[in-house]
Amino acid sequence: MSSTNYQPPLDRVQREVNLLLDRAERAAHIFSRYTTEQVQQIVEAMVQAGKEKAEFYAQWLVGETGYGNVEDNVKKNLDCSVGLLNRYRIADFIEPEIDEEKKIISFPKPAGVIAGLIPSTNPVMTVYYKAIISMMTRNAIIFSPHPSGQNCSIHVIDLMAEVAERAGAPSGAIQTIRQPSLLALNCLMESPKISTILATGGPKRVREAYRSGNPAMGMGPGNAPCFVHESADIEMAAAQIIASNSFDHALPCVCESVVFADRAISAQLKVALGRSGGYFVTDEAAQKLRNYLFLETGLNREAIGKSALWIAGQVGFSVPKDTKSLLVEINTVGDREPLSQEKMFPVMGYIQVDGIEGAIERAVAMLEIGKGHSAVIHSQDLAIVARYAAALPVCRIAVNTQGIEGSSGVSTNLTMGPVIGTGFFGGSSVDDNIGPQYLVQWSRAAYPADANVSLKDMAEAIAELSGEA
């Protein structure tokens, strides 16, 4: 029997997962009584370790998985460590809030034990992010790595656990399944000891998370339409589109998938895209590219996360050495045009449209695949932005910025995070990016609205409770 088909015995897997769950449950109970100062110390230590190891793990994951590039993975690792600490105030997830006007005292409480799925395309960044937001909110987390990136994932999980415990976290607050399998993953997700699941990965894994019987927050597939209106700053738009689509060789699900060019500025935009590193593939080479990238079984996995230069070489045509993204002019969107569907390589469809009406019509049709996820628009006309955002069945629209940075909350004030909720449109329970605020729930003590009571002394009472903890 080949090792790839081997599944360990159910009883052994259940024992191993139950040991992890028992430790996590004890850790979560202890952790729930930690103060802001204790949690701050833990998180700062983890962030510092993540920062120091950002390049080390970027090199490891590219070598192990063959996906993406080192430079962009360093940035992702830093965004999901240092960037997190800079964005969030830990006290917001630990200290009670007093609303004097509404006469409500709200107490944040951790979820408990979290199951964290790790995708093969982001086997380090996802660990950084989910481990740190779990510690920010005083939760325990058990990871399930993807087999394709399990070595680097398990190593970074062990590092985060060691650093957190050394800084004062309870033993067992960060753990992992050490021999990943679908059986182990399902045992973890279906356990009544799991409080919620952070489901990042392919559609099948996300659907299994929702079927587990436990609360789950998942993401759907991305397929971001990008409209460039005639009012846009063309040079800036072109530079941002190429930078975003080529980032980590288009592995992030929020990068631009198809460019909808307003006919009035299409010729100008094509030139600007070329200056920014885009290369328009034409004629026979374009069909060869389609045939290579899109197989009857789905995306050609050999090409996932590879550079535009590498892909062009495999297909057999030459491009300039500074090429970052390949573009193909298309006439339609939908099932019949694979270039209008989700891609995980730096290749974009390009289609001319007649103004905002044409852009909306094509984008809505394209989003039959990728509904709920994200979109991009470049326009200086506020009314155009409003019409585009109101019409599209997506939960986030990046305006005049890179899709990769805008939709993930790096260059915008959207919730910062790589776990992209797709809302009802995309079959998800959440329409926001999943941040630490989704890992706490609130107990609210509410006085009658017309009660003659002052809550000014409540802060002192709460401080005494903190001291008892």
FIGU-932312 format. One record per residue (C-alpha): residue number from 1; residue in one letter; x, y, z. Coordinates in Angstrom, 3 decimals. Layout:
N
[NUM,"a",[X,Y,Z]]
...
This chain:
469
[1,"m",[0.000,0.000,0.000]]
[2,"s",[1.442,3.376,-0.969]]
[3,"s",[2.059,5.933,1.775]]
[4,"t",[-0.078,8.503,-0.061]]
[5,"n",[-3.149,6.264,0.275]]
[6,"y",[-2.463,5.184,3.829]]
[7,"q",[-4.954,6.225,6.515]]
[8,"p",[-4.068,5.495,10.146]]
[9,"p",[-6.524,3.449,12.237]]
[10,"l",[-9.517,5.452,13.442]]
[11,"d",[-9.102,4.556,17.104]]
[12,"r",[-5.471,5.675,17.135]]
[13,"v",[-6.307,8.966,15.421]]
[14,"q",[-9.146,9.625,17.842]]
[15,"r",[-6.863,9.010,20.831]]
[16,"e",[-4.236,11.405,19.498]]
[17,"v",[-6.762,14.123,18.712]]
[18,"n",[-8.454,13.687,22.097]]
[19,"l",[-5.125,14.167,23.871]]
[20,"l",[-4.674,17.458,22.028]]
[21,"l",[-8.217,18.502,22.882]]
[22,"d",[-7.861,17.672,26.579]]
[23,"r",[-4.671,19.747,26.841]]
[24,"a",[-6.238,22.611,24.894]]
[25,"e",[-9.355,22.600,27.054]]
[26,"r",[-7.270,22.871,30.228]]
[27,"a",[-5.142,25.614,28.696]]
[28,"a",[-8.209,27.572,27.577]]
[29,"h",[-9.690,27.435,31.069]]
[30,"i",[-6.499,28.795,32.643]]
[31,"f",[-5.932,31.334,29.862]]
[32,"s",[-9.416,32.830,30.183]]
[33,"r",[-8.386,34.475,33.484]]
[34,"y",[-5.224,36.175,32.173]]
[35,"t",[-4.922,39.968,32.369]]
[36,"t",[-4.220,42.361,29.520]]
[37,"e",[-0.618,42.766,30.690]]
[38,"q",[-0.020,39.007,30.684]]
[39,"v",[-1.482,38.602,27.204]]
[40,"q",[0.445,41.611,25.875]]
[41,"q",[3.700,40.015,27.004]]
[42,"i",[2.849,36.738,25.235]]
[43,"v",[1.792,38.369,21.978]]
[44,"e",[4.800,40.692,21.841]]
[45,"a",[7.139,37.727,22.281]]
[46,"m",[5.409,35.816,19.475]]
[47,"v",[5.493,38.815,17.151]]
[48,"q",[9.187,39.349,17.789]]
[49,"a",[9.924,35.672,17.057]]
[50,"g",[7.816,35.849,13.910]]
[51,"k",[9.670,38.934,12.757]]
[52,"e",[13.085,37.375,13.355]]
[53,"k",[12.120,34.188,11.477]]
[54,"a",[10.134,35.815,8.650]]
[55,"e",[12.777,35.216,5.978]]
[56,"f",[13.823,31.822,7.326]]
[57,"y",[10.289,30.469,7.005]]
[58,"a",[9.685,32.199,3.672]]
[59,"q",[12.650,30.349,2.206]]
[60,"w",[11.533,27.077,3.769]]
[61,"l",[7.940,27.193,2.525]]
[62,"v",[8.931,28.098,-1.051]]
[63,"g",[11.416,25.245,-1.048]]
[64,"e",[8.960,22.752,0.413]]
[65,"t",[5.825,23.637,-1.555]]
[66,"g",[7.265,25.142,-4.750]]
[67,"y",[4.692,27.946,-4.462]]
[68,"g",[5.301,31.678,-4.597]]
[69,"n",[8.532,33.555,-3.947]]
[70,"v",[10.623,34.360,-0.899]]
[71,"e",[10.438,38.169,-0.984]]
[72,"d",[6.639,38.351,-0.981]]
[73,"n",[6.333,35.646,1.665]]
[74,"v",[8.603,37.660,3.938]]
[75,"k",[6.167,40.557,3.564]]
[76,"k",[3.184,38.297,4.280]]
[77,"n",[4.879,36.930,7.393]]
[78,"l",[5.607,40.443,8.651]]
[79,"d",[2.078,41.655,7.898]]
[80,"c",[0.683,38.738,9.902]]
[81,"s",[2.924,39.352,12.904]]
[82,"v",[4.218,42.905,13.284]]
[83,"g",[1.285,44.247,11.270]]
[84,"l",[-1.217,42.587,13.593]]
[85,"l",[0.312,44.048,16.729]]
[86,"n",[0.349,47.494,15.139]]
[87,"r",[-3.312,47.262,14.100]]
[88,"y",[-5.038,45.908,17.215]]
[89,"r",[-5.237,46.974,20.861]]
[90,"i",[-5.212,43.809,22.974]]
[91,"a",[-7.218,45.409,25.778]]
[92,"d",[-10.229,45.587,23.433]]
[93,"f",[-10.562,41.805,23.632]]
[94,"i",[-9.998,41.442,27.374]]
[95,"e",[-11.269,44.425,29.335]]
[96,"p",[-14.982,45.080,29.949]]
[97,"e",[-16.723,48.031,28.320]]
[98,"i",[-19.107,50.361,30.138]]
[99,"d",[-21.762,52.239,28.193]]
[100,"e",[-23.046,54.852,30.643]]
[101,"e",[-25.705,56.153,28.256]]
[102,"k",[-27.217,52.757,27.427]]
[103,"k",[-26.587,51.376,30.926]]
[104,"i",[-24.858,48.241,29.618]]
[105,"i",[-21.669,46.607,30.900]]
[106,"s",[-20.115,44.227,28.344]]
[107,"f",[-17.660,41.483,29.302]]
[108,"p",[-15.546,39.926,26.507]]
[109,"k",[-15.081,36.186,26.834]]
[110,"p",[-12.855,33.901,24.765]]
[111,"a",[-14.385,31.285,22.521]]
[112,"g",[-12.388,28.440,24.088]]
[113,"v",[-10.703,25.891,21.825]]
[114,"i",[-10.252,26.774,18.145]]
[115,"a",[-9.504,24.468,15.226]]
[116,"g",[-7.219,26.175,12.711]]
[117,"l",[-6.933,24.775,9.181]]
[118,"i",[-3.758,25.613,7.236]]
[119,"p",[-3.759,25.762,3.416]]
[120,"s",[-0.866,24.506,1.311]]
[121,"t",[-0.553,27.908,-0.390]]
[122,"n",[0.063,29.816,2.868]]
[123,"p",[1.532,27.295,5.316]]
[124,"v",[3.431,29.844,7.441]]
[125,"m",[1.532,33.139,7.242]]
[126,"t",[-1.671,31.358,8.277]]
[127,"v",[0.027,29.928,11.365]]
[128,"y",[1.401,33.331,12.353]]
[129,"y",[-2.000,34.946,11.932]]
[130,"k",[-4.230,32.381,13.588]]
[131,"a",[-1.829,31.689,16.471]]
[132,"i",[-1.394,35.372,17.287]]
[133,"i",[-5.085,36.326,17.117]]
[134,"s",[-5.886,33.275,19.273]]
[135,"m",[-3.402,34.428,21.915]]
[136,"m",[-4.686,38.027,21.674]]
[137,"t",[-8.118,36.742,22.658]]
[138,"r",[-7.018,34.165,25.278]]
[139,"n",[-8.068,31.133,23.246]]
[140,"a",[-6.328,27.806,22.741]]
[141,"i",[-5.814,26.646,19.149]]
[142,"i",[-5.128,23.275,17.535]]
[143,"f",[-3.814,23.385,13.983]]
[144,"s",[-4.367,20.959,11.138]]
[145,"p",[-1.579,21.458,8.570]]
[146,"h",[-1.966,20.651,4.888]]
[147,"p",[0.248,17.660,3.980]]
[148,"s",[1.869,19.624,1.122]]
[149,"g",[3.396,22.106,3.558]]
[150,"q",[3.341,20.213,6.829]]
[151,"n",[7.056,20.343,7.637]]
[152,"c",[7.360,24.130,7.683]]
[153,"s",[3.903,24.477,9.247]]
[154,"i",[4.638,22.137,12.150]]
[155,"h",[8.018,23.764,12.730]]
[156,"v",[6.559,27.277,12.967]]
[157,"i",[3.681,26.036,15.157]]
[158,"d",[6.196,24.511,17.548]]
[159,"l",[8.143,27.795,17.585]]
[160,"m",[5.017,29.839,18.326]]
[161,"a",[4.032,27.407,21.101]]
[162,"e",[7.487,27.463,22.673]]
[163,"v",[7.767,31.255,22.570]]
[164,"a",[4.227,31.735,23.911]]
[165,"e",[4.744,29.330,26.819]]
[166,"r",[8.110,30.880,27.662]]
[167,"a",[6.331,34.256,27.826]]
[168,"g",[3.710,32.859,30.194]]
[169,"a",[0.998,31.171,28.088]]
[170,"p",[-0.498,27.964,29.514]]
[171,"s",[0.983,24.724,28.232]]
[172,"g",[-1.149,23.393,25.396]]
[173,"a",[-2.482,26.763,24.248]]
[174,"i",[-0.933,26.195,20.794]]
[175,"q",[-0.789,22.636,19.408]]
[176,"t",[-0.918,20.776,16.113]]
[177,"i",[-1.892,17.482,14.578]]
[178,"r",[1.513,16.019,13.775]]
[179,"q",[0.450,13.483,11.145]]
[180,"p",[-2.100,15.348,9.005]]
[181,"s",[-4.898,13.330,7.444]]
[182,"l",[-8.526,13.898,6.525]]
[183,"l",[-9.475,11.478,9.294]]
[184,"a",[-7.597,13.482,11.914]]
[185,"l",[-8.995,16.755,10.580]]
[186,"n",[-12.571,15.495,10.755]]
[187,"c",[-12.061,14.101,14.267]]
[188,"l",[-10.821,17.529,15.329]]
[189,"m",[-13.555,19.557,13.647]]
[190,"e",[-16.384,17.309,14.843]]
[191,"s",[-15.336,17.245,18.499]]
[192,"p",[-17.815,18.892,20.908]]
[193,"k",[-14.784,20.423,22.639]]
[194,"i",[-14.149,22.680,19.632]]
[195,"s",[-15.710,26.122,20.049]]
[196,"t",[-15.173,27.391,16.504]]
[197,"i",[-13.275,26.527,13.325]]
[198,"l",[-11.145,28.915,11.266]]
[199,"a",[-11.458,27.228,7.888]]
[200,"t",[-8.893,28.334,5.316]]
[201,"g",[-8.362,26.087,2.315]]
[202,"g",[-10.109,24.590,-0.660]]
[203,"p",[-13.914,24.539,-1.027]]
[204,"k",[-14.113,20.896,0.046]]
[205,"r",[-12.325,21.518,3.344]]
[206,"v",[-14.433,24.603,4.044]]
[207,"r",[-17.665,22.699,3.358]]
[208,"e",[-16.536,19.926,5.722]]
[209,"a",[-15.960,22.555,8.397]]
[210,"y",[-19.536,23.771,8.022]]
[211,"r",[-20.824,20.186,8.147]]
[212,"s",[-18.909,19.429,11.345]]
[213,"g",[-21.698,20.505,13.670]]
[214,"n",[-19.504,23.203,15.236]]
[215,"p",[-19.519,26.938,14.478]]
[216,"a",[-17.175,27.649,11.580]]
[217,"m",[-15.854,30.725,9.805]]
[218,"g",[-14.742,29.970,6.290]]
[219,"m",[-13.822,31.599,3.036]]
[220,"g",[-14.899,30.918,-0.521]]
[221,"p",[-12.959,31.077,-3.792]]
[222,"g",[-11.789,34.449,-5.064]]
[223,"n",[-12.157,35.766,-8.605]]
[224,"a",[-11.764,39.517,-8.387]]
[225,"p",[-12.991,41.679,-11.286]]
[226,"c",[-11.053,44.932,-11.663]]
[227,"f",[-12.736,47.852,-13.454]]
[228,"v",[-10.614,50.756,-14.689]]
[229,"h",[-12.943,53.690,-15.375]]
[230,"e",[-12.076,56.517,-17.764]]
[231,"s",[-11.659,58.865,-14.774]]
[232,"a",[-8.900,56.727,-13.232]]
[233,"d",[-5.265,57.670,-12.837]]
[234,"i",[-4.206,55.261,-15.589]]
[235,"e",[-0.510,54.986,-14.753]]
[236,"m",[-1.204,54.408,-11.066]]
[237,"a",[-3.959,51.893,-11.796]]
[238,"a",[-1.739,49.901,-14.144]]
[239,"a",[1.146,49.806,-11.683]]
[240,"q",[-1.118,48.656,-8.861]]
[241,"i",[-2.861,45.993,-10.939]]
[242,"i",[0.414,44.383,-12.024]]
[243,"a",[1.976,44.658,-8.564]]
[244,"s",[-1.077,42.984,-7.019]]
[245,"n",[-1.574,40.242,-9.600]]
[246,"s",[2.105,39.311,-9.527]]
[247,"f",[2.428,39.405,-5.736]]
[248,"d",[3.634,35.976,-4.612]]
[249,"h",[2.864,34.852,-8.185]]
[250,"a",[-0.891,35.483,-7.708]]
[251,"l",[-1.410,32.962,-4.915]]
[252,"p",[-3.500,35.332,-2.735]]
[253,"c",[-7.205,34.987,-3.509]]
[254,"v",[-7.796,38.760,-3.432]]
[255,"c",[-5.515,39.655,-6.349]]
[256,"e",[-7.040,40.867,-9.626]]
[257,"s",[-8.303,38.123,-11.948]]
[258,"v",[-9.758,40.022,-14.934]]
[259,"v",[-9.261,43.654,-15.992]]
[260,"f",[-12.367,45.406,-17.320]]
[261,"a",[-11.045,48.388,-19.256]]
[262,"d",[-13.321,51.314,-20.052]]
[263,"r",[-13.219,51.489,-23.847]]
[264,"a",[-12.398,55.210,-23.741]]
[265,"i",[-9.019,54.577,-22.079]]
[266,"s",[-8.295,50.970,-23.077]]
[267,"a",[-5.459,51.766,-25.488]]
[268,"q",[-3.783,53.992,-22.910]]
[269,"l",[-4.228,51.377,-20.186]]
[270,"k",[-2.684,48.603,-22.281]]
[271,"v",[0.446,50.689,-22.810]]
[272,"a",[0.632,51.518,-19.098]]
[273,"l",[0.196,47.859,-18.125]]
[274,"g",[3.078,46.987,-20.439]]
[275,"r",[5.303,49.602,-18.827]]
[276,"s",[4.492,48.140,-15.394]]
[277,"g",[5.479,44.584,-16.324]]
[278,"g",[2.389,43.231,-18.019]]
[279,"y",[2.746,41.282,-21.272]]
[280,"f",[-0.168,40.742,-23.660]]
[281,"v",[-0.149,37.214,-25.057]]
[282,"t",[-1.767,37.010,-28.483]]
[283,"d",[-2.907,34.639,-31.199]]
[284,"e",[-1.616,31.069,-31.141]]
[285,"a",[0.399,31.544,-27.945]]
[286,"a",[-2.757,32.602,-26.046]]
[287,"q",[-4.529,29.347,-26.899]]
[288,"k",[-1.456,27.318,-25.958]]
[289,"l",[-1.422,29.172,-22.647]]
[290,"r",[-5.056,28.252,-22.007]]
[291,"n",[-4.402,24.618,-22.890]]
[292,"y",[-1.453,24.476,-20.507]]
[293,"l",[-3.030,26.231,-17.525]]
[294,"f",[-6.526,24.757,-17.591]]
[295,"l",[-6.884,20.986,-17.728]]
[296,"e",[-10.015,18.863,-17.748]]
[297,"t",[-9.316,18.088,-14.101]]
[298,"g",[-8.963,21.767,-13.165]]
[299,"l",[-6.001,24.114,-12.803]]
[300,"n",[-2.626,22.745,-13.833]]
[301,"r",[-1.074,22.317,-10.387]]
[302,"e",[2.390,22.458,-11.910]]
[303,"a",[1.804,26.133,-12.745]]
[304,"i",[0.262,27.221,-9.431]]
[305,"g",[2.370,29.850,-7.704]]
[306,"k",[4.920,30.045,-10.516]]
[307,"s",[6.221,33.225,-12.145]]
[308,"a",[5.070,34.656,-15.462]]
[309,"l",[8.536,34.014,-16.918]]
[310,"w",[8.442,30.369,-15.846]]
[311,"i",[4.957,29.827,-17.279]]
[312,"a",[5.854,31.459,-20.592]]
[313,"g",[8.902,29.204,-20.819]]
[314,"q",[6.819,26.097,-20.189]]
[315,"v",[4.292,27.078,-22.845]]
[316,"g",[7.036,27.933,-25.321]]
[317,"f",[6.942,31.662,-26.030]]
[318,"s",[9.349,34.458,-25.146]]
[319,"v",[8.590,37.462,-22.955]]
[320,"p",[10.760,40.361,-21.731]]
[321,"k",[12.802,39.575,-18.630]]
[322,"d",[10.923,42.174,-16.581]]
[323,"t",[7.527,40.545,-17.245]]
[324,"k",[5.514,40.111,-14.061]]
[325,"s",[2.029,39.217,-15.342]]
[326,"l",[0.609,37.700,-18.527]]
[327,"l",[-2.575,39.210,-19.984]]
[328,"v",[-4.878,37.759,-22.620]]
[329,"e",[-7.637,39.726,-24.330]]
[330,"i",[-10.935,37.870,-24.040]]
[331,"n",[-14.387,38.438,-25.493]]
[332,"t",[-16.605,36.789,-22.887]]
[333,"v",[-16.731,35.699,-19.267]]
[334,"g",[-18.157,32.619,-17.604]]
[335,"d",[-17.851,28.854,-17.989]]
[336,"r",[-16.704,29.032,-21.590]]
[337,"e",[-13.725,31.278,-20.818]]
[338,"p",[-11.363,29.786,-18.227]]
[339,"l",[-9.369,33.019,-18.085]]
[340,"s",[-12.392,34.660,-16.422]]
[341,"q",[-12.323,32.156,-13.558]]
[342,"e",[-10.210,31.895,-10.420]]
[343,"k",[-6.511,31.527,-11.130]]
[344,"m",[-3.528,30.971,-8.857]]
[345,"f",[-0.847,32.118,-11.268]]
[346,"p",[0.031,35.622,-12.557]]
[347,"v",[-2.267,35.542,-15.577]]
[348,"m",[-5.206,37.906,-16.165]]
[349,"g",[-8.010,38.195,-18.650]]
[350,"y",[-8.483,41.616,-20.257]]
[351,"i",[-11.724,42.822,-21.793]]
[352,"q",[-12.985,46.172,-23.056]]
[353,"v",[-16.326,47.378,-21.689]]
[354,"d",[-18.568,50.325,-22.427]]
[355,"g",[-18.516,52.371,-19.248]]
[356,"i",[-19.927,51.453,-15.866]]
[357,"e",[-22.940,49.607,-17.319]]
[358,"g",[-20.712,47.270,-19.301]]
[359,"a",[-18.382,46.750,-16.338]]
[360,"i",[-21.220,45.824,-14.003]]
[361,"e",[-22.818,43.462,-16.523]]
[362,"r",[-19.555,41.594,-17.147]]
[363,"a",[-18.441,41.593,-13.504]]
[364,"v",[-21.740,40.179,-12.249]]
[365,"a",[-21.567,37.413,-14.866]]
[366,"m",[-17.958,36.657,-13.979]]
[367,"l",[-18.818,36.493,-10.269]]
[368,"e",[-21.012,33.450,-10.752]]
[369,"i",[-17.645,31.932,-9.827]]
[370,"g",[-16.207,33.817,-6.859]]
[371,"k",[-19.414,35.343,-5.516]]
[372,"g",[-19.109,37.125,-2.183]]
[373,"h",[-15.346,37.532,-2.228]]
[374,"s",[-13.873,40.765,-3.566]]
[375,"a",[-13.572,43.249,-6.412]]
[376,"v",[-11.434,46.234,-7.382]]
[377,"i",[-12.200,49.570,-9.028]]
[378,"h",[-10.022,52.457,-10.169]]
[379,"s",[-12.003,55.675,-10.571]]
[380,"q",[-11.921,59.281,-9.401]]
[381,"d",[-15.701,59.542,-9.799]]
[382,"l",[-17.470,58.842,-6.493]]
[383,"a",[-20.778,58.118,-8.230]]
[384,"i",[-19.123,55.452,-10.394]]
[385,"v",[-17.545,53.816,-7.345]]
[386,"a",[-20.922,53.809,-5.609]]
[387,"r",[-22.705,52.208,-8.574]]
[388,"y",[-20.051,49.498,-8.929]]
[389,"a",[-20.012,48.666,-5.215]]
[390,"a",[-23.805,48.641,-4.947]]
[391,"a",[-24.263,46.295,-7.909]]
[392,"l",[-21.654,43.577,-7.275]]
[393,"p",[-22.405,40.507,-5.081]]
[394,"v",[-19.165,40.808,-3.106]]
[395,"c",[-18.369,41.807,0.464]]
[396,"r",[-15.362,44.058,-0.151]]
[397,"i",[-14.360,46.421,-2.965]]
[398,"a",[-10.844,47.873,-3.025]]
[399,"v",[-10.910,51.417,-4.435]]
[400,"n",[-7.854,52.972,-6.104]]
[401,"t",[-5.494,50.498,-4.450]]
[402,"q",[-4.101,47.020,-5.019]]
[403,"g",[-6.588,44.211,-4.584]]
[404,"i",[-4.078,42.261,-2.524]]
[405,"e",[-3.548,45.113,-0.040]]
[406,"g",[-6.952,46.761,-0.154]]
[407,"s",[-9.213,43.759,0.326]]
[408,"s",[-7.032,42.227,3.048]]
[409,"g",[-7.030,45.453,5.066]]
[410,"v",[-3.334,46.321,4.664]]
[411,"s",[-3.772,49.574,2.703]]
[412,"t",[-7.379,50.171,3.824]]
[413,"n",[-9.196,50.215,7.149]]
[414,"l",[-11.027,46.985,6.456]]
[415,"t",[-10.440,44.279,9.054]]
[416,"m",[-6.855,43.194,8.541]]
[417,"g",[-6.536,39.504,7.845]]
[418,"p",[-6.014,36.779,5.254]]
[419,"v",[-9.170,34.812,6.164]]
[420,"i",[-11.750,36.314,3.801]]
[421,"g",[-15.387,35.776,4.730]]
[422,"t",[-17.687,35.727,1.693]]
[423,"g",[-21.006,36.236,3.473]]
[424,"f",[-24.327,34.874,2.307]]
[425,"f",[-23.285,35.477,-1.306]]
[426,"g",[-20.501,32.913,-1.037]]
[427,"g",[-22.002,30.515,1.500]]
[428,"s",[-20.031,31.856,4.469]]
[429,"s",[-21.226,32.763,7.942]]
[430,"v",[-19.206,36.004,7.971]]
[431,"d",[-19.016,38.875,5.472]]
[432,"d",[-15.833,40.391,6.935]]
[433,"n",[-12.168,39.482,7.083]]
[434,"i",[-11.724,37.368,10.221]]
[435,"g",[-9.870,39.326,12.882]]
[436,"p",[-9.424,38.749,16.623]]
[437,"q",[-12.787,40.402,17.320]]
[438,"y",[-14.456,37.270,15.934]]
[439,"l",[-12.806,35.065,18.573]]
[440,"v",[-14.486,36.669,21.561]]
[441,"q",[-18.134,36.873,22.514]]
[442,"w",[-19.738,39.300,24.894]]
[443,"s",[-21.822,38.892,28.021]]
[444,"r",[-23.858,42.067,28.485]]
[445,"a",[-25.335,43.150,31.790]]
[446,"a",[-28.155,45.561,30.942]]
[447,"y",[-30.106,47.806,33.299]]
[448,"p",[-33.581,49.044,32.362]]
[449,"a",[-33.294,51.865,29.843]]
[450,"d",[-35.106,54.262,32.181]]
[451,"a",[-33.333,53.130,35.368]]
[452,"n",[-32.049,55.879,37.646]]
[453,"v",[-28.598,54.348,38.046]]
[454,"s",[-25.069,55.546,37.466]]
[455,"l",[-22.327,53.196,36.324]]
[456,"k",[-19.467,55.467,37.328]]
[457,"d",[-18.473,53.167,40.152]]
[458,"m",[-18.574,50.103,37.914]]
[459,"a",[-14.985,50.557,36.757]]
[460,"e",[-13.780,50.185,40.320]]
[461,"a",[-15.819,47.019,40.810]]
[462,"i",[-14.444,45.594,37.581]]
[463,"a",[-10.899,46.410,38.661]]
[464,"e",[-11.474,44.461,41.878]]
[465,"l",[-12.660,41.477,39.820]]
[466,"s",[-9.460,41.673,37.733]]
[467,"g",[-7.442,41.637,40.899]]
[468,"e",[-9.189,38.497,42.106]]
[469,"a",[-8.428,36.777,38.792]]
